[in-house]
């Protein structure tokens, strides 16, 4: 997939306009300016005026989307994680609220 036209955040700053080429789930290459032609069969997405950032890591999270990680229902934890994933979080640390150890177990 080729994503172009956006402001792309990289470790050294921003590329604007920038482009990102992916291969499967991995970033294969990034650059500034015009990426040139798409490769045969490559999906192209133009995101003029948008930002492309690395995935976010939340190291202290109690839940999300109206659900929490301290519920006894596994679906609530899955729902909270899915909520964060839809909003750019790629990894999170589930942090149950303070409660007695027996309740958390």
Backbone as CSV, one residue per row, in Angstrom:
resi,resn,N_x,N_y,N_z,CA_x,CA_y,CA_z,C_x,C_y,C_z
1,UNK,0.844,-1.167,0.000,0.000,0.000,0.000,0.893,1.234,0.000
2,UNK,0.476,2.264,-0.704,1.183,3.535,-0.746,0.256,4.611,-0.203
3,UNK,0.690,5.280,0.857,-0.051,6.389,1.456,0.742,7.643,1.136
4,UNK,0.093,8.637,0.533,0.840,9.832,0.137,0.053,11.101,0.436
5,UNK,0.768,12.232,0.380,0.146,13.540,0.509,-0.012,14.040,1.930
6,UNK,0.230,13.213,2.927,0.031,13.593,4.322,1.315,14.164,4.908
7,UNK,1.203,14.735,6.104,2.382,15.048,6.906,2.715,13.783,7.669
8,UNK,3.918,13.256,7.460,4.329,11.983,8.046,5.329,12.254,9.169
9,UNK,5.015,11.762,10.364,5.916,11.907,11.504,6.934,10.768,11.496
10,UNK,8.212,11.126,11.561,9.310,10.154,11.626,10.212,10.539,12.802
11,UNK,11.188,9.711,13.121,12.029,9.959,14.291,12.810,11.265,14.209
12,UNK,13.071,11.753,13.022,13.864,12.976,12.864,13.018,14.228,12.681
13,UNK,11.695,14.102,12.670,10.824,15.262,12.477,9.606,14.903,11.660
14,UNK,9.290,15.758,10.681,8.134,15.493,9.823,8.527,15.591,8.359
15,UNK,7.806,14.855,7.546,7.960,14.896,6.092,6.651,15.461,5.546
16,UNK,6.721,16.608,4.876,5.482,17.238,4.423,5.677,17.894,3.058
17,UNK,4.985,17.435,2.026,4.165,16.231,2.069,5.059,14.992,2.082
18,UNK,4.578,13.988,2.753,5.345,12.754,2.844,4.564,11.568,2.319
19,UNK,5.237,10.434,2.278,4.585,9.201,1.835,5.119,8.026,2.642
20,UNK,4.286,6.993,2.726,4.636,5.758,3.429,4.256,4.593,2.524
21,UNK,5.169,3.664,2.360,4.876,2.437,1.603,4.928,1.284,2.600
22,UNK,3.877,0.467,2.597,3.835,-0.682,3.494,3.941,-1.964,2.693
23,UNK,4.379,-2.986,3.391,4.418,-4.341,2.827,3.811,-5.233,3.902
24,UNK,2.582,-5.676,3.678,1.872,-6.417,4.712,1.595,-5.492,5.886
25,UNK,1.987,-5.907,7.083,1.773,-5.106,8.285,2.965,-4.219,8.630
26,UNK,3.977,-4.178,7.783,5.208,-3.448,8.100,5.387,-2.226,7.211
27,UNK,6.030,-1.206,7.774,6.416,-0.050,6.979,7.669,-0.437,6.208
28,UNK,7.589,-0.345,4.890,8.716,-0.734,4.037,9.610,0.450,3.703
29,UNK,9.014,1.655,3.569,9.800,2.820,3.181,8.991,4.077,3.448
30,UNK,9.671,5.190,3.666,9.035,6.497,3.817,9.856,7.505,3.030
31,UNK,9.227,8.598,2.668,9.957,9.626,1.944,9.201,10.936,1.935
32,UNK,9.843,11.950,1.386,9.245,13.272,1.290,8.986,13.594,-0.174
33,UNK,7.933,14.369,-0.420,7.618,14.791,-1.779,6.758,13.780,-2.514
34,UNK,6.969,13.714,-3.811,6.199,12.831,-4.682,6.813,11.434,-4.669
35,UNK,6.016,10.404,-4.296,6.577,9.052,-4.259,6.755,8.427,-5.630
36,UNK,6.324,9.118,-6.672,6.378,8.535,-8.005,5.172,7.637,-8.232
37,UNK,5.266,6.794,-9.184,4.146,5.920,-9.541,3.988,4.788,-8.538
38,UNK,2.742,4.399,-8.359,2.472,3.216,-7.543,2.961,1.993,-8.295
39,UNK,3.300,0.976,-7.546,3.722,-0.286,-8.160,2.497,-1.017,-8.697
40,UNK,2.660,-1.885,-9.686,1.518,-2.619,-10.228,0.757,-3.353,-9.117
41,UNK,-0.550,-3.140,-9.067,-1.402,-3.805,-8.085,-1.367,-3.184,-6.700
42,UNK,-0.606,-2.099,-6.527,-0.469,-1.466,-5.209,-1.639,-0.512,-4.953
43,UNK,-2.285,-0.695,-3.809,-3.356,0.218,-3.408,-2.728,1.557,-3.036
44,UNK,-3.339,2.654,-3.479,-2.843,3.990,-3.187,-3.911,4.783,-2.450
45,UNK,-3.501,5.422,-1.355,-4.402,6.267,-0.574,-3.759,7.648,-0.493
46,UNK,-4.493,8.682,-0.893,-4.006,10.052,-0.812,-4.670,10.701,0.399
47,UNK,-3.853,11.170,1.335,-4.359,11.746,2.584,-3.970,13.213,2.719
48,UNK,-4.218,13.987,1.679,-3.888,15.407,1.683,-4.490,16.072,2.927
49,UNK,-3.664,16.799,3.675,-4.145,17.525,4.845,-4.281,16.689,6.104
50,UNK,-3.880,15.431,6.074,-3.961,14.561,7.243,-2.570,14.296,7.813
51,UNK,-2.543,13.704,9.007,-1.300,13.331,9.677,-1.162,11.825,9.706
52,UNK,0.047,11.330,9.508,0.347,9.903,9.657,1.402,9.806,10.756
53,UNK,1.066,9.079,11.822,1.966,8.958,12.970,2.220,7.487,13.272
54,UNK,3.298,7.203,14.002,3.478,5.825,14.485,2.322,5.468,15.423
55,UNK,2.081,4.183,15.612,1.048,3.753,16.548,1.366,4.206,17.957
56,UNK,0.343,4.500,18.721,0.507,4.987,20.082,0.548,3.828,21.073
57,UNK,1.302,3.987,22.160,1.388,2.992,23.228,0.865,3.649,24.502
58,UNK,-0.186,3.096,25.073,-0.794,3.617,26.307,-0.326,2.741,27.461
59,UNK,0.464,3.313,28.379,1.049,2.504,29.455,0.237,2.513,30.745
60,UNK,-0.915,3.180,30.745,-1.775,3.176,31.934,-3.203,3.424,31.486
61,UNK,-3.965,2.361,31.367,-5.298,2.458,30.779,-6.291,1.641,31.605
62,UNK,-7.395,2.256,32.012,-8.411,1.571,32.821,-9.530,0.962,31.980
63,UNK,-9.609,1.310,30.723,-10.667,0.800,29.849,-10.875,1.755,28.703
64,UNK,-12.038,1.673,28.081,-12.336,2.585,26.980,-13.657,2.256,26.334
65,UNK,-14.248,3.258,25.729,-15.504,3.060,25.023,-16.652,2.644,25.933
66,UNK,-16.593,3.060,27.199,-17.666,2.726,28.139,-17.469,1.406,28.864
67,UNK,-16.338,0.732,28.642,-16.061,-0.535,29.323,-14.764,-0.399,30.113
68,UNK,-14.531,-1.340,31.044,-13.330,-1.251,31.858,-12.653,-2.606,31.972
69,UNK,-11.374,-2.573,32.344,-10.595,-3.796,32.472,-10.820,-4.512,33.800
70,UNK,-11.500,-3.883,34.749,-11.730,-4.551,36.023,-13.057,-5.312,36.060
71,UNK,-13.709,-5.431,34.934,-14.943,-6.212,34.842,-14.607,-7.704,34.846
72,UNK,-15.542,-8.504,35.259,-15.360,-9.958,35.200,-15.749,-10.523,33.831
73,UNK,-16.231,-9.668,32.966,-16.671,-10.084,31.631,-15.525,-9.885,30.635
74,UNK,-14.962,-10.963,30.079,-13.848,-10.818,29.129,-14.210,-9.964,27.913
75,UNK,-15.472,-9.946,27.532,-15.892,-9.148,26.379,-15.674,-7.658,26.635
76,UNK,-15.786,-7.225,27.897,-15.542,-5.812,28.202,-14.086,-5.453,27.930
77,UNK,-13.164,-6.321,28.317,-11.742,-6.062,28.053,-11.481,-6.025,26.549
78,UNK,-12.052,-6.959,25.824,-11.874,-6.976,24.364,-12.469,-5.727,23.725
79,UNK,-13.615,-5.299,24.221,-14.268,-4.105,23.697,-13.424,-2.860,23.968
80,UNK,-12.862,-2.760,25.178,-12.013,-1.609,25.513,-10.780,-1.577,24.618
81,UNK,-10.141,-2.725,24.428,-8.955,-2.784,23.574,-9.299,-2.418,22.135
82,UNK,-10.433,-2.896,21.640,-10.852,-2.577,20.271,-11.117,-1.077,20.125
83,UNK,-11.699,-0.469,21.148,-11.955,0.978,21.127,-10.637,1.736,20.955
84,UNK,-9.631,1.376,21.743,-8.343,2.064,21.651,-7.669,1.816,20.300
85,UNK,-7.776,0.609,19.788,-7.154,0.290,18.502,-7.745,1.146,17.379
86,UNK,-9.068,1.368,17.426,-9.716,2.203,16.403,-9.223,3.643,16.439
87,UNK,-8.628,4.060,17.552,-8.194,5.442,17.700,-6.674,5.589,17.708
88,UNK,-5.936,4.577,17.208,-4.496,4.710,16.995,-3.603,4.064,18.028
89,UNK,-4.166,3.464,19.073,-3.339,2.788,20.068,-3.030,1.389,19.559
90,UNK,-1.737,1.070,19.442,-1.357,-0.250,18.945,-1.006,-1.215,20.073
91,UNK,-0.654,-0.681,21.242,-0.343,-1.493,22.421,-0.861,-0.755,23.642
92,UNK,-1.338,-1.508,24.631,-1.755,-0.859,25.867,-1.512,-1.774,27.052
93,UNK,-1.384,-1.146,28.208,-1.209,-1.862,29.468,-2.500,-1.694,30.249
94,UNK,-3.231,-2.798,30.399,-4.499,-2.756,31.125,-4.221,-2.533,32.606
95,UNK,-4.769,-1.477,33.166,-4.534,-1.102,34.563,-5.859,-1.111,35.311
96,UNK,-6.177,-2.210,36.013,-7.426,-2.224,36.780,-7.399,-1.158,37.866
97,UNK,-8.565,-0.665,38.212,-8.643,0.323,39.290,-8.279,-0.339,40.609
98,UNK,-8.005,0.468,41.613,-7.685,-0.073,42.940,-8.888,-0.840,43.464
99,UNK,-8.641,-2.058,43.867,-9.686,-2.907,44.425,-9.015,-3.984,45.253
100,UNK,-9.761,-4.645,46.134,-9.167,-5.753,46.881,-8.628,-6.824,45.933
101,UNK,-7.539,-7.483,46.350,-6.883,-8.486,45.516,-7.850,-9.578,45.077
102,UNK,-8.756,-10.010,45.957,-9.717,-11.072,45.590,-10.627,-10.610,44.461
103,UNK,-11.033,-9.335,44.478,-11.899,-8.829,43.406,-11.150,-8.763,42.074
104,UNK,-9.890,-8.356,42.118,-9.111,-8.265,40.887,-8.794,-9.642,40.318
105,UNK,-8.605,-10.627,41.190,-8.319,-11.989,40.719,-9.508,-12.530,39.968
